[in-house]
Each structure stands twice: as C-alpha cells, then as structure tokens.
Amino acid sequence: MNDPVVLFGSLAMPLGKLLAGAAAGCLLLLVVLTVLFLRSRRERALEAAMAAERAREMDDKMAELTRIQAEMTGRMQTIAEVFGTRQSDFVRLISERIDGLQHRVGQGLEATTRHQAESLSRLNERLAVIDAAQRNLKDLTGEIVGLKDVLANKQARGAYGQGRMEAIVRDGLPSGAFEFQPTLSNRMRPDCLVRLPGDSRGLVVDAKFPLEAFTQFREARDDEGRARAAARVRNDVLVHVRDIAEKYLIPGETQDIAIMFVPAESIYADLAEHFEDVVQKAHRARIVIVSPSLLALAIQVMQSLVRDARIREEAHVIQVEVQKLLEDVERLSGRVAKLDAHFRQAQEDVTQIRVSTEKIVKRGQKIETLDFEEGAAEAKAEWIRLHGPGLRAVE
C-alpha cells in the first residue's frame, strides 16, 4: 500500500499514522483542556462558595462586632457614669477628709499654741518663783552671815539663845506661868523661871551655852586638834553645869533640877553623840540639857499641867455654871409645858370655831333655799326661851 511518508530527519513515518496520532493528541488535548476547564470552573464555584461563606461569616462577624461595639459603648457609658459618680464621691470624700484634716490640724495647732502659752505662763511663774527664791536665798545668806556674826559674839549669842528660848516659852505657856530675868534670893537672875501649878518652887531655864569649843571641835583637821577641842568642850560644858547648879538650885525656892537650853539641834546632836559622859554628869548634877525641840516638848507637858490645874481650880465654878444650866433647862421645860397647854387649848378653840362655822354655813344654805319647815319648832322654842310668854300676844 502506497501511503505517503513523512520524514523527520532520518525517521520516516506514514502520514495516516501521523494524522491519527495528531488527532489522538488533539483529542487528548481537548479532554485535558475540558478536564482543566471543569476543574477550574469547579474551583471557581468552590471559591465563590467559599467567598460567599467568608462574606457571610464576615457579615456575621461584623454584626457581632457591631453588637459588641454597642454593648461596649453602653458599658463605657455606664462605666463613665459610675466613674463620674465615684469621682464626685471621691472628690467629696477627699474634700471632707481635707476639711477634717484642716480642722484637726487647726485644733492641734490651737491646742499646741494654748499648751505652749500655758507652759510659758507656768515657766514664767516658776521663773518668778525662782527669782523670789533666789532673793530669799540671798536674804537667807545675809541672815546666815549675820547669824554667824551673832554666834561669834558671846553677848550676841546669849541674846540669840535667850530670844529663841523666850519665843518657845511664850508660845506654850500662859503669861502668869513664867517670868524672864527674875531675881532670886541669892541675887542671881536666871534667864527664865517657870512656875508649875501646885508648887511654889520655880523651874530654872538657862539659855547660855559655851560655843567656842564646839566650833573648834568641828573645825579640827587632825586627831590631836580634835582631842584638844573635845577636852575643852567637856571642861566648858561641865563648868557651865556646875555654875547653874551652884547659882540656881536653891532648896525651897527652885526645883531640884534645872534646864540648860542649847539653841541649835546640831549642837545638841553632837553633844549627845560625842560627849555622852558630859550629858550623864550633867544629869547627876540635876541639870537637864535640852534642844529647842525638847524644850518645846517639855513646855507642852507643863502646859498640860497648867491646864489641868486651872481646871481643878475652876471646878467649883464649873459646878455652879452647870447648876445654873440645869435650872435654865428646868425653867425651859416648864415654859414648854405651858406652851403645849396653850397649843392644846388653842386647838380645842379652833375645833369649836369650826363647829360654829359649819352651823352658820348650814343655816345660810337653809335661808338661801327657804327651807324653814324642819327647824320651825326649834325656832319657836328658841323664841319662847329668849322672849318669854309675850309670844302669844305677838301671835
């Protein structure tokens, strides 16, 4: 069979086969193109569906977003209103707190100012007191210097002790129970003579005391000087004790004991502590050494004795006064009894007056109501009793 041949280089192929292959290739190409077209169309449809689905989802999401935005707008408005209210409350609270804080701070400042003013006032008062105390201290210093000068002089020291003793005696005893600077039968003049009740003998009080030896005893720097001063104290005090015993202990005129007054408690304390033997010898010589406090105590005891004696002396006067008081009480009792009788009689008179008043009131009421029938017979009888038989002629 003679078919046309197509040469492709060195290869020779029949034309029919070549056309059939070309047709088969075209058909295959058509099928492929159809398949691709269908696939592309299906993909486009799918994409369109997916796009529509996405658009629907987007619409839904947009609607949801719109709803959420609306809700958020409402919530934001609510939050804004709440925040506005809370802000106003917060501002009001802060304002109240600030006002309260300012008030408290003001009160605190006022109280602090007042307290400081009071403190300054008290400080000024204390400063004034301190100034007064300082002035008093200066005055006291001057007085102490003057007292030192007084104690350094024997006559001035004696006058000082005499004055202090006289002050204690005057404060504790009545004026008739003591005498200053009296003259005894032996021409001696003690500083004070106290007269006890029930005894004509007087108790001698001597206010002089040797002080120089005590001053040396206190100012001694070594044992030797202290021993010499102590010996002088013993000698001076015992000499003074002997002088008091010889001058003022007069049998039948003065008491068997006498008092030696020491004008300072410190001196008496030194004497009792360091010179007990001197105190014992003075007691054996019937001389009692006393300090201002002991003298005041003894004067109080004497005052009690004087008061008791005066009470015993005035006992008959008291009895007379008591008798007069009893008579006055009896007289008062009789007058009270008479007054009671007068009161009882007055009470009875008042009772009768009340009865008469009630009768007058009843009769007035009868006259007011013209009610005369019940008491007509009594009225006639009373008229007959008052006017006699002339009643019938009148009738």
C-alpha positions, 0 to 999 in steps of 0.5 A: 500500500502506497501511503505517503511518508513523512520524514523527520530527519532520518525517521520516516513515518506514514502520514495516516499514522501521523494524522491519527496520532495528531488527532489522538493528541488533539483529542487528548488535548481537548479532554485535558483542556475540558478536564482543566476547564471543569476543574477550574470552573469547579474551583471557581464555584468552590471559591465563590462558595467559599467567598460567599461563606467568608462574606457571610461569616464576615457579615456575621462577624461584623454584626457581632462586632457591631453588637459588641461595639454597642454593648461596649459603648453602653458599658463605657457609658455606664462605666463613665457614669459610675466613674463620674459618680465615684469621682464626685464621691471621691472628690467629696470624700477627699474634700471632707477628709481635707476639711477634717484634716484642716480642722484637726490640724487647726485644733492641734495647732490651737491646742499646741499654741494654748499648751505652749502659752500655758507652759510659758505662763507656768515657766514664767511663774516658776521663773518668778518663783525662782527669782523670789527664791533666789532673793530669799536665798540671798536674804537667807545668806545675809541672815546666815552671815549675820547669824554667824556674826551673832554666834561669834559674839558671846553677848550676841549669842546669849541674846540669840539663845535667850530670844529663841528660848523666850519665843518657845516659852511664850508660845506654850505657856500662859503669861502668869506661868513664867517670868524672864530675868527674875531675881532670886534670893541669892541675887542671881537672875536666871534667864527664865523661871517657870512656875508649875501649878501646885508648887511654889518652887520655880523651874530654872531655864538657862539659855547660855551655852559655851560655843567656842569649843564646839566650833573648834571641835568641828573645825579640827583637821587632825586627831590631836586638834580634835582631842584638844577641842573635845577636852575643852568642850567637856571642861566648858560644858561641865563648868557651865553645869556646875555654875547653874547648879551652884547659882540656881538650885536653891532648896525651897525656892527652885526645883531640884533640877534645872534646864540648860537650853542649847539653841541649835539641834546640831549642837545638841546632836553632837553633844549627845553623840560625842560627849555622852559622859558630859550629858550623864554628869550633867544629869547627876548634877540635876541639870537637864540639857535640852534642844529647842525641840525638847524644850518645846516638848517639855513646855507642852507637858507643863502646859498640860499641867497648867491646864489641868490645874486651872481646871481643878481650880475652876471646878467649883465654878464649873459646878455652879455654871452647870447648876445654873444650866440645869435650872435654865433647862428646868425653867425651859421645860416648864415654859414648854409645858405651858406652851403645849397647854396653850397649843392644846387649848388653842386647838380645842378653840379652833375645833369649836370655831369650826363647829360654829362655822359649819352651823352658820354655813348650814343655816345660810344654805337653809335661808338661801333655799327657804327651807324653814319647815324642819327647824320651825319648832326649834325656832319657836322654842328658841323664841319662847326661851329668849322672849318669854310668854309675850309670844302669844300676844305677838301671835 
